């Protein structure tokens, strides 16, 4: 049972769907990934409601059943099938499924089969996109004398050159879309597939030697194959590039002859050393590759070629292979005589006498710089627009897919911009396509300058561009606002005049925007939405940005209007301060907290929760904070002239941006001096979140203000940073227990534990504690019994305008 549990645990960690079919009991176990691919929940997959054939597409069932039947009857060595399924949500998907027997009965019949399946739907869709780049790849592939091909990560051929066609005696049209299983026997195909996987899992090219037997006459040829993983900019594998050349004859010569003159007829560079690895001979190809003559290297160790790019572990593994297997081959970085570092494919073989003792080492080397360059060129042709060098549609769709997945995980909103140049056809018709191409190049440069480093600008074709904006905000309206700002920046930049040789030209664009913020949106759906919005922008007169969602457009307009009104409110001082009473354990007033309110002349009283975040974002919090501080100090001045209120402490909230203004300390001191108030009666409240950045700066600012007599309270304590390392260094007078802990104090033991801990911590540091959000007598009683002596909340009094507050004080 323990072994079975470990097995189940292991398969749940795989990225592919896994099933385990017990033919004796006819029971099947399915992994969570299998359920995810089939659109099923975990609670129903491993019972009699689900069978392995339930979701197979009706048209594919005969083929699948035939494959299973052949395997169960030992007609095939492996069960493999690529077919369609209809998942529980009605979506049609392509999957690649493989199974193998892990147990058989005495008759050799399978009794237990374990299989894996992978969702290959995206591959099936991308296969068509690859056809667009075939014409561009053809010229480059044909020029390479070796066999060259490109496969998808699933092992499906995407393209090949004419040398590959000739070698296998098939046209490219008969190869593309197929796998190795369509051309060679299953064991050789399995070997090919395993080498593909090694290349995709390795950071360096993988080299393999493979015998190919031709069915027509039965002869065999040995290929030396270099397989290299192709990556996108995010480091994801997008394919495998293979380059092979026939080494049958070379291997035959190497196996039959020892050290003799024949090695120097080879085209590869050759080195012969003695058993102590001292160079005895080199050939002309060695000199051509490295730049060293024979007289310069004979008698020396081959390490004179070392580039230091390969570490000690690399060389240790190389010599272990030579010692244990008699040879090693692989890619290595070496250094030429002129200091140039270059990639080299190196083969080292140990030569032994009749007693098995190593007498010499023979190394063959090939400069693969051109192969690397060819692989890079193929990647560029496959994934980038040849004119602007921006990502093409294929690469853009892949990046958009990753952006959608990332947005679903992080809940951060993003946006897709669809950009179409206005009346671009007129330019092509009047000045020609060469000038039009020149304009597109300038547009690409300007678009890149308008976005952040992590965003993607791509060209779909013609005068159509798309941009993916990621991680804009967790809030939808803020994400929309940032999208609009970027869109307006693009409109402004693209509308500036262009210098096109002898012509100066001006053009505008229309932009459609679609926000993405959940996993249900597809790439095609987003592109369609942004395209629709772009045409709406053209209908509005061009040179405009339009959002797909009308409600979001309304929200953006409302946000812009609120920002405009907030500027007016600052200039006209429309704000008011409300005051909420703070009492001690005897019910005596000890002070109040000043809370800003905005009585809008048309919309009435606007909550701070609505306008303060906007003010923080646009730096309007600075003048607002200055007004609050000035108004609060003026009120303290009036209170000091009345015996009833002369000892009240007034708390004022300070934002992070306000605190870190270079003149904040002098502003506070000047305001205190202006109204000639007792600084001990002014308490500045800061929040824990303000301690996350520039903590040393914060401590310095607070310390300078403390010398004037100003007091500090740490607001919302317990909800954020709470680092004792800095808490003991902060010049605090008070910790303010957050109302989220007070609210459930009578029913939630964990909240009671937190509150007792905060009070004990404050007492040990010599700080006061005050609890906010006190709404019931039971809450106040519990706090008082546990050492908290100051209180604030609706039980004691709501925030009130100054006249109502002072009336309540008298009563």
N, C-alpha and C positions, 0 to 999 in steps of 0.2 A: 504493500500500500504506500509506503514511504517513497519508493522508486516511482510509482505511478503519480504521486503528488508532485514530485520534482519534475517529472515529464510534463505534467499539466502546467506547472508554474513556468517552465521553460518556453512552451509554445505560446503562452499568453504574452510573452515578451517579444515575440517576433513581429516583424512589420508585415508579414504575409498571413493570409488566412490558412489555418491548419485544420484538417479533419482526421479522425482516427476511427476506422471502420473495422469492427470485429465481426467477421463473416459467420463465426460459429453462433454468436448470439443475435446477429443482425442488428447490433446496437452501434450507433455512431456518436462520437464526441466531436463537437465543433468549438473552435476557439472564438474569443470575442471579436477578433479581426475578421473571421469568417462571417460572423453575424453582422458586423458593420458593413461588409461588402454586399451582403444580401438584404440589408435594410431591416434587420431583425433585432429585437431586444434580447439581452442576455438571459432573461427569465423564461424564454420559450424555445431557445435553440437546442437544448439538450434534453428534449423529451420527445414523445411520439408524435407531436404535432409537426415536427420538421423531419424531412428525409432529404438525403443528398441530391435526389433528382427533382425536388419540388419546384425549384426556380429556373430550371433549364428552359431555354426558349424552345417552344414546340417544334420549330423548324430544325433545331440542332440536336434534338433528343436522339434520333436514329444514329447519327454519327457518334455521339457520346456513348450511347449504349453499346455500339459496335466496338468502340475502343476499350470499354470496360470488359466486354465479353472476351475480346482477343487477349487481354492481359490475364483475366482469370483462367483462361485456357492455355496459358503459357505460349501464346502465339507472338507476343511482343515482350521485350525485356523490361520495358518501363511503360506505365500508363501515363500518357500525356495527351492533353486535348486543349485546344483553344476554341472557345465557343461563347455564345451569348447566354446571359441569364436575364430574367425579369425580376428585379428585386421587389421587396415587400411594398415599396412605394410606387411600383409600376414603372420604374426607370429601366431601360434596356442598357446593359453593360456588357463589355467584353472581358473575359477572364482567361488567363493561361493557367491550366491546372495540371499538376504532375503527381503521380502516386507511385509508391514502391511497397512491396510486401516485406514486412518485418518479421513475419512468422508463417510457416508452412506446415502442413500435416505430413504424415509419412508418405503420402502419394505425391508430395511435391506441390500440392495445391495451396494457394494462399489462404491463410486463416485470419490474417490481420494486415490491413493496408493503411499506411499513413501517407497523407497527401498534403500538398500545399497549393494554394491558388493565389493569383495576383490579379488585381484589377488593371487591365490593359486598355481601358476605354480611351484614355487620353492619347495613348500611342496610336490607336486606330484613327483618331481624329487628326493627329499631327502628321500621319503618313501622307495625307493629301497636300498638306502645306509644304512638305519637303519637295514635292514635284516642281514647285515654283523655282527652286534654286538649282535644278539639275543642269540647265543649259550653261549656267555660269561655272559650275564645277567641271563640266565636261572637258574644257580645254586644258585645265590644270591637271586633271587626272590622266588624260591621254599622254601628256608630256613625260610622265614618270615611267621609267622602264620596268619597274617592278610591279607586282600585283598590288593594287590599292583598292580598298573598299571601306565603306562606312556603315556601321551597324547602329541600331537603336539600343538602348540599355536592355531591351527585351530580346536581343539577338536577331532582330529582323533587318535584312539588308536594305539600306537606304539608297546606295549608289555604288558603282564600281567602275574601273577603267577598262579600256579595250584589252589590255594585257590579261586582266582577270577573266574577261569573256573568252579569250583565245585559250587560256589555260584549261578552263572547265568545259569549253566547247558549247557555251550557251550564250544567248543574247542577254543584254542587261535587263530587258523587259521580262525575261524568264527568271531573273535572279532577284530583282527588287521586290520586296514584299514577302519573300520566302526566308526560311531559316536554314541552317546547316542540315537539319534533319530532312530537308527536301532534296539534298544533293549527295550526301555521303551516308555510310551506314551509321547506325545509332551510337555505336561505341565511339567512333571518331567524332561524331557530332557532339556527343557528351564531352569529349576532350576539348573540342573547340569552345563549347559553351563555358566550361570550367576556366579556360584561359581568358575568355572575355571577362568573367567575374573577377579574376585576379587582377587584370588590368584596371578595372573600374575601382577596385579596392586599394590600388597602389598609387603612390604619388609619383612614381617613375614608370617609364614604359616597361612592359613585360615582354621578354623574348622567349620564344618557344620553337622547338624543332618538331615538325610533324610529317610523317610519311603519308602520302596520298596515293592510293591504289586506283588505277583507272579500270573501269569495268569492261571497256571495249577490248583491250588486249592484255589486261592483267598486269602491266608494268607499274612500277612505283617510282615516285620522285619525292625527295626530301626538301621541304620548305623551311626556311628560317624566317619566322614571323615576328615582327615587332608590333605589339598592340599597345595603344596609348589611349587613356581615357580623355574625352573631350569635356571641358567644364564650362558652365556659364559664369557670369561675374559673381554670383553668390556662392560659387564653389560646388554647385550641384552637377552631377554627371549627366550629360545629355547624349552621349554616344561613345562608341569605340572606333578608333581609326586603326586599320590594319595595313601593314606594308610587308609583303613577302617576296623573297627571291629564292630561286632554286639553288640549293647548295648540295644536291646529290653528288655531283662529281667531286666537289671540294672535300666532302666528307669521306668519300671513297678513297681519295688520295691520302688524306690525313690518317685514315685507319690502316692503310697498307704500307705506308712508308714512314720511316723514322726521320732522323735528321739527315737531310740530303739537299742537294741543290734545288729540288723541285719546289720547296717552300718559297723560294725567292721568285718563282714565276707567278705566284698569286698576286692578285690586284690589291688585296688588303695589306696593310702594314704588318710586318712579321718581326718578332723578336725571339731569339733562341738564347736561353740562359743555361748555366750548369745547375747542379742540384742545390747549390748555395745561392741561387738567384742572382748570379753575376752574368751580365750580358756578354754572350759570345759572338753573336752575329745579328745583323738587322738587314732588311732589304731596302730597295730604292723607294718602295711605297711608304715605308716607315719614315724615311727622310723627307718625302714629299708632304706627309701629314704633319710631322712634328717640327721639321726644320733642323733637326739634329743630323749631322753626318755620322757615318759609322765610327770614324776615329774619335768622335766626341763622346760616344756612349759605351763603346766596348770596354769592358773591365769595370763598369759601374753598375749600380743597382737600378732597376726600372723606376724606383721611387723618384728619380730626378724629373719624371713627367708629372708628378703629383700636383694637383691644383689646390689641395686642402679643402675642397668642397665636399669630399666624401670623408665621413668621420671614421673613428677607430672601429666602431661596431660594423661598419660596412666592410672594411678590409678583413676583420675577424671572420665574418660570415663567408667571405669569398675564399679564404684559405681553408676554412673548414670543409667547404664543398670540394676544393681541389684535393685535399687530403683524403676525404671519405669517398668521393665519387670519381676522382681522377680528372675532373675538369670543372670549369666554371665559365659562365657566359652571362653578360649583362651590360647595362649602360653605365658608363663611368665618365666623370668629368676630368679631363687632363689638361695640361698646360704646354703650349708650343714653346719653342726656344725664344720667340719674340715676346713671350709673356701672355699671349692670348689664351683664354680658357675656352675650350670647345667640348661638345658632347661626342662621346666615342662609344661604339659598340665593341666590346672586348671579349675574346674567347681565350682562355688559358687551359692548356692540356698538359698533364703530367706524362712524360715519356718514361717507360719502365723497361728494364732488361728482362731476360728470360727468367730471372729469379724474383721478379716483382719489385725490384729496387728502383727508386726514381733516379734517373741519370740526368734528365734535362726537363726544362719547361719550355713549351712552345706557345707563344701568344700571337693571336691575329687581331688586328684592330681595323676598324672602319670609321671614318669621320662621318657622323650622321647629322651634321649641321644642316645640310640641304633637306633631309627628311623632316627635321623639326620645323624648318621654315615652311615646307609644303603643308605640314599638318596645321600650322597656324593659319596659312592662307586658306585652307579648306574651311577652317572654323569661321574665318571672317566672311567668306562667301556664303556660308550656310546661315549665319545669324545676324548679319549686319547689312544695312542698306549701302549699295556700292557708291552712291553719290555723296550722301551726307555722313556716312559711317555711323549713323545712329542705329540702334537696334531695329531690326525689321519686324514684321508682323509676328513671325514665329517666336522670336525671342521675347517680344513684348507680351504676347499671350502667356508665355511661361512665367514671366515676372509678375504679371497681373494676377495669375493664379496664386503665386506665393504671397502677394500682397493681401489678397482676400483671405487666405488661410491665417496670415498673421493678424489681420484685423479681427477675425472671429475669436482668436485666442486671447488677444490683449484687450478687446473691446474698444480699441482706439479707432476713430473714424478716419477714413481716407476719401479721396476723390479722384475721378477720372475726367480729364479735360479733352474734348474732341475739338481740334482746331482746323479750320478750313480758310485758306486765303481767299479774300473777296476779289472776284473778277480776275483771277490769275490767268484764265484763258486769253484774256485780252492782251496780256504781256507776251505770251507765247506767239500769238497770232501776229502781233505788230513788230516785235523785236527779235523773235526767233527763240528756239528751244535752248540754245547755248546761253543766252542771257537769262532765260527762265531758270536754268540750272544754277546759274550764278546767284540768282536771288534766293533759291531754295537753300543754298549753302549758308548765306547770310542769316536766313530765318532760323536755320538749325542752331547756329552759334548764339543768336539772341535768345532763343528758347532755353538753351542750356544755362544762360546767364541769369535767367529769371527764377530758377528752381534750386532746391537744396541738393546737396551731394547725393543723398540717398534716394531721390526721386528719379523717375525714368522718363526720358523724352524719346519718342520713337516716330519713325515715318512709316505710315501704312502704304503710301504710294501717291504719286501725283503731288498735289498740294495739300494732302491730308496728314496732319500730325496728331499724335496723342501723348498725353502726359499722365503719369500715375503719381499722385501725391499721397504719401503714406504718413501715418502717425501724426495726424493734424491735431486731434484733441479727443478726449473722452466724451466731451459734450458736443452734441450734434450741431447746435447753433453756432458754437465757437468754430467748429470745423468748417461750417459753411461760410462763416465770416472770413476765415483765413483763405479759403478757396477763392472767394470773391476778390480779396486783396491781390492774390497772385494773378488771377485772371485779368484784373485791371492793369497790373504791372505789365503783363504780356501785351495787352492792347496798346499800351503807351509805347513800349519798346518797339513793337513790330510796325507801328505807324510812323516811325521816324524815317527820314529819307535814306535810300540805299544808293551807294556809289557802285554802279554796274559798268565798269570800264568807262566808255565815253558817254554813258547815260546816267542820269540821276532819276530814280524812280521812287514813288511813294505808293504804298499799298496797305490796306487794313485787313483784319481777319474777323471771323465770327467764331465764338467759343461756346460750346455746349458743355455743361458740367453735370455730373451725376455722382452723388455721394454713395460710398459703400460702408456698411457698418454691421453686416451680419452675414453668416455663412451661407444663407440661402441664395444669395445673389451669384449669378454665373458671369463669366467673362462676356459671353455673347449678349446677355441681358444688359449689362452695364454699357457695353459699346453701343447697343441700340438706343438706350436711354440718352447717352451723351450725344449721339448722332441726331436724335429727335430734337434735343435742346439746342443743338447747333443750328439746325434749320429754323428753329423758332427765333434764334438770334438774328438770322438773315432776314426773317420776315419783319423784325422790329427795325430794320434799316441798316443792318450790318455794323461792323466795328462795335460789337457789344458782346457781353457774356450773359447767358441765360441758363438757369437751373432747370433740370428736368422736373423737380418736385415744386409745384406752384406754392404749396404751403411753406416750403423752405425759403422760397423767394420772399414770401410775406414775412417770414421770421427774420430774414436778413434785413429787409427794409425796416422792420420794427426795431431791430438792434441799432441800425444806423440812425434812426430817428431818436432813439433813447440816448445815444451818444451825443447827438446834437443838442438835445434838451439838457443833458447833464452839463455841457459846457455853458449853456445859458444859465443854469441854476448856480453854477460857480460864480459867474460874473455878477448875477443879480442877488446872490446870497439868499437863495430860496430855502436853505436848510434850516432845521430846528434841532435843538438838543432836548431829548427827553431824559429824565432822571429816574433811576430805580434805587430805592432805599436799601441800605445795608445796615443790619442790626447786630448787636452783640448778644451774649447769652442772657442778659437781663432785659432784653427787648428795647434797649436804648439805641437810638440812631447814632451810628459812628461815621456814616458817610453815604456816598451814592456813586453809581456808575453812570457816566454820561454816554448816551446812545443817540446816534444821529438818525434823523428822520427827514424825509423829503416830501413835503406837501406840494405835489405837482399842480400847477394852476388848472389843468384840464383833467388829468387822470386821477387826481386825489392823492392820498398818502401812498407812496411807493416804498415797498419793503427794502431795507438795506441789502437783503439777500439777493435782490435783483440788480441793484445798481453798483454796489461795492465791487463785485468781481469784475464788472466792466470798467470801473474806475482803476482797479489794480492793473488790468491788462493794458490800458491806454495811458498810464502814468498820471491820470487825473486825481489819483488818490493823494498826490503830494499837496496840491492846493486845498483839497478837501480836508486833509489831516491838519494843515496849518490853521484852517478856519476853526476846526473843532478845538484845537489847543488854545487858540486865542479866546474863543467864546467861553471855554471852561475856566480859564484863568480870570476872565472878567467876572464870571459868576462867583468864583472863590473870593474875589475882592469885595463883592457885595455881601457875601456871607460873613466875612471877617468883621463887618461893621454892625453885625447883629449878634447879641449875646447868645441867642438861641442856636445860631448856626455857625458861630465863629470857629468851632473845633471840628466841623465836618471835613472829612477827607474826600476829595473828588477823584475818581478813577477815570482815566482816558485811554482808549485803545489806540495803539500805535502799530502801523503796518510795517512789514519788512522793508519795503522801498523807502518809506518815510524815515525809518531808523538809520538806514545806511546812506542817507543824503549827507554830503560832506559838511553841510552847515547845520545839521540837525541839533547838535549840542549847543551851538551859539544861538539858534532859534529859540530853544527852550529857555536858556538863560535870559535872553533879551525879553521874552514874553513875561517871565517871572518878574524881571526888573520893571517892565512897562507898567504892570498893575501893582507892583510893590506887595506881593502876596508872600505868605509863609510857604516856602518850597516843601516843607514837610507835609503840607496838606494836599499836594499834587502827587497822585500815584499814576504811573505809566504802566499799562497792561500790555505785555507781549505774549505771543503764543509759542508753544513748544516747536511748531514747525519752523519758526524763524531761526532756531538753533541749528538746523540741518546744514546751513551754508554759512561760511565766514564766522564761525563761532568765536575765534580769537578777536575779530573785529567787533563783534557784538559785546563781548566782555569789556573791551577797551572803552567803547562808547558809554556803556552803562556805568562803568567805574568813574568816568569823568563827570557824568551827571549826578552820581551819588554824592560826590563831594559838595555839590550845591545844596543837598538836602532832599532832593527829589527821591521818592520811594518807587519801588518796582514790585509788580505782582506778575507771576507766571500763570497765564490764563489757560483754560482747557487742560489742566495738568492731568497726566495719566493716559492721554489719547494719542500721544505722538512720541517725541524723542526720549525724554526721561532718562538721560544718561547721568548717573551719579558722578562720573568723572568730571563733567562740566558743571553740574548742578551745585556742587560745593564751592566752585570758583565764581559763580554768578553772584553779583551784589544784589540779591533778592531780599525782600522783606516779607513776601507772602506767596503761598501756593493757593491757587484757586481750583477747587475740585470740580471737574466738569459735570454738567447736569446729566450726562448720559449715565453716570454711575449713581447719581442721587435718585433718578427716576424710579429705578426698580430696587431700591435699597431694602425695602421691606419684604421682598419676595425672592430676591436673587442673592444667594450666599456668596457667589464669586464677586459680585459688586461690593458686598459688605467687607470681604477680605481686602479688596483693593483700597477701599476708603480707609480702613483701619491702618493699612500699610502706609498710605500717603500721610495720614495724621502723625503716625509714629516717626516717619522720615522727617517731616517738617519740625517736629519737636526736637529731634536729635540735631537738626541743623539750626535750631533757634529761630524758626520762621513761623509766622502766623498762618492759619488756614482759614479759608472762607469757602463755603459751599454755595454754588449757584443752582438755580432751578428747584429751590425748596418750595413745594406746593402743598404739603400736608403736615399736620402736627406730628404724625408718626415719624416722618422723615427727619424733622427738626429734633425730635426727642432722641432718635438713634444717634444722630450726629453729635448732639450735645453730650450724651452719655459716653461717647468714645473720644471726647477731647476736642471736638471742633466747636469753636466759640463764636464764629462770625457767620452770618447767613444772608442770602439774597435770593429772592424768588417771588412768585405770585402770591404765596401765602402771606408775605409781609407787605407786598405792594407791587403793582405793575409799573412799567416805565410811564412817566407822566410829564406833560409840559411843566415848565418851571413854576407857574402860578398854582397849578393844581398840586404839584409836589410840595410847595411851601405851605399850602393850605392843609395838606394831609399831615405835615410835620406838626403844625399847631394843634391838630386834633389828636 
